[in-house]
C-alpha cells in the first residue's frame, strides 16, 4: 500500500498478529489486521446511536 497511512502497534502484538495471520491463511499481516478492523467497525456501525456505541465499547473493554 504505497503512500498509505501507518499505525503504531506494540511489537509483541504485531508478532502475535503475524503468527495468527499465517495460520489463518491471510496473505499478509496487513490483510489480517484490516479484516479485524473492518469487522469491529461493522459491529459498531450497526449501532443505533452514540449511547449504544458507548455501551458496546464498554462491553468490549475499550472504555469504562
Secondary structure, DSSP 8 states (H G I E B T S, - for coil): -TT-------HHHHHHHHHHHHHHT-S-HHHHHHHHHHHHHHHHHTSSSHHHHHHHHHHHTS--
